[in-house]
C-alpha cells in the first residue's frame, strides 16, 4: 500500500489558507460594521454631540455605549459586528 502524504499536506495547507482568508474578510467586515454604527449614531442620536466635537478628534467607542444610543440600526450593526468578533477571537 502506498500513501501519498503530500496530497494530505496540500489539503491542510489549502484549508489553513482558506481559514486565514476568511478571518481577514471577517476583520474587514467588522471594521466596516463598527464604522457604520458610529456614523449612524453620529448622524442620528448623537448628532448634537458630533457637531460639538472638534474636527480631527480621535476617539474610541465601546460597542455597548454605541448600542445604548437608542437607534435600532446601530444595535443591529453592533450585534453583527459582535458575531464577527467571535470568529476573530478563535
N, C-alpha and C positions, 0 to 999 in steps of 0.2 A: 504494500500500500504506500502510495506517495502522497504526502500532504504538502500543499503549496501555502506556506505561511505568508508569503509575500502578498497574496490576494487578500488575506485577512488583515494584514497590516495596512494595506491601501484602503480597505473599507473603514478601518478605525481612523485613519488619518483624514479621510473624506468626512466622516461623521464629526470628528473634532473640529474641522474647519467650518463645517456647516453650523455647528453649535456656536462657534465663535462669531460667525457672520450674523446669526440670529440675535445674539446678545448685543452686537453693535447696532443692529437695527432697533432693538428694544431701547437702547440708550438714547438713540437719536429721537425716537418717538416719545420717550419720557421727557426729554428736554422740551420738545415742541408742545406737548400737552401742558407742562408746567408754565411755559411762556404764554400759552393761550389762556390758561386760567388767570394768570396775573393780568394780562391785557383786558380780559373781560371784567375782572374785578375793578381795575383801574378806570375803565371807561363806564362802569355802571355804579355799583355801590360805593366804591372808593373814589369816585370822580372828583369830589371836592378836595380830598386829601392829595390826590395825584396832582391837581392844579397847584397846590402849595409847595410841592417838593421841588427843590432847585434842579434844573436840568443838569444831567451828568452825575447825579447822585447814584451811588451803588448800594443796593440793599439785598438782603437775603430774606426769603419768605418761607415761613413754616407752612407746610401743606395744611395743617389743622387750622391755622389762622386764616388761610385763604378760603378754606371750606366754610369757615364761620362767617364769611362776608354776607351770606344770605342769598346769594344768587344760585339758583338750582343748576345752571350750566357749569358754574365753577365747581360745584360739588361733584358733578358727573366727571368733569375733567380730572379732578383730583383722585377720584376713585379709579379711573382708568390708569392714571399715572402710578398709583399705588400698586395696581396689579402688575405693571411692568417692573416696578421696583423689586418685587419679589423674585422675578426672573433674574434681575441683575445681581441680587444678593446670593444666589445659589453658586 
